[in-house]
Amino acid sequence: MKQSLKTLITAVLAFALSCTALFWLNPANAAEYATDYNDVEVSEQISAETIAKAKAEWIAEFGDAQPNLTAESQEYLEKTTALLQEKRNGKN
């Protein structure tokens, strides 16, 4: 009796597992759950959409080109870069 019950439970669990696997591995459902993890084309599409969105936001906020640096901001950036480079080189 115990052996037949174990066999029945094992068969039911195997059936449920196989039905679940068939559902998730079904190619008809693949498009619904497409991610960039396994699909290069989806990844490239997401990247292209993200780049286009970022470019549109930049143009809306700042115009078509990056503004030129002022003398003050260029001096600040050069000093900051020099300090960061010294830290990275281990001189500080």
N, C-alpha and C positions, 0 to 999 in steps of 0.2 A: 504494500500500500504506500509506504513512504517513498519507495523508488519511483512508482508511477506518478506520485504527486510532484516529486522533484523533476521528472521528465516533462510533465505538463507545464510546470512553471518555467522551465528552461525553454520549452518550445514557444510559449507565449511571449517571453522576453525576447527571444531571438526574432520572432515575427515582428514585434513592435520596433525593435532596433532596425531591422531591415526595411520596414516601411518608412521609418524616419530617415534612414540613409537614402532611400530612393527619392524621398521628397526633397531633401537638401541637395542631392547631387543631380537632380533633374535639370537638364539644359534649359528647359522652359523657364525655370525660376532663376537662372543664372543672371539674366539682365537685371532683374529686380534687386539682386544683392551684389551687383558689380561694385568692386572697390579698386582703388589703385594699388592695393597690396599684391594682387595676382595678375593684373591686367595692365600692360604697358600702354595700350591705347587709351584706356580710361585715365591713367596717370598723366599722359601727355595732354589730354583734353582738359583735365582739371588744372594743370599748369598753365595752359594757354588761356583758359578762362580767368584764372587768378591774375595773370600778367596783364591781360586786357582790362580787367577791373581796376587794378592798381594804376595803370597808365591813365585811364579815364579819370580816376580820382585826382591824380597829380595834375593833369591838365586843367581840371575844373578848379583846383585850388590855387595853382601857381602859374598856369599858362603853359604854353607849348615847350618852353625851354627852361632849364635850371637857371636861376638868377646868378649873376656874377657875384663873386665874393667882394666884400668891402675890404679896405686895407686893414681895418681893425679886426675883422673876423678871420682874415688870412693870417695875421700875426698870431692871434689866439690859437688857431689850429696848428700852426707850425710849432709853437711852444709846447702845446699839449702833446703833439706827436713826438717831439724830441724827448719829453719827460717819459712818455710811455715806452719809447724805444730804449731809454736808459734802464728803466725797470726790467724790461724784457731781457736786456743784455746782462743784467745782474750788476750794474754799476751803482745802483742806488740802494 
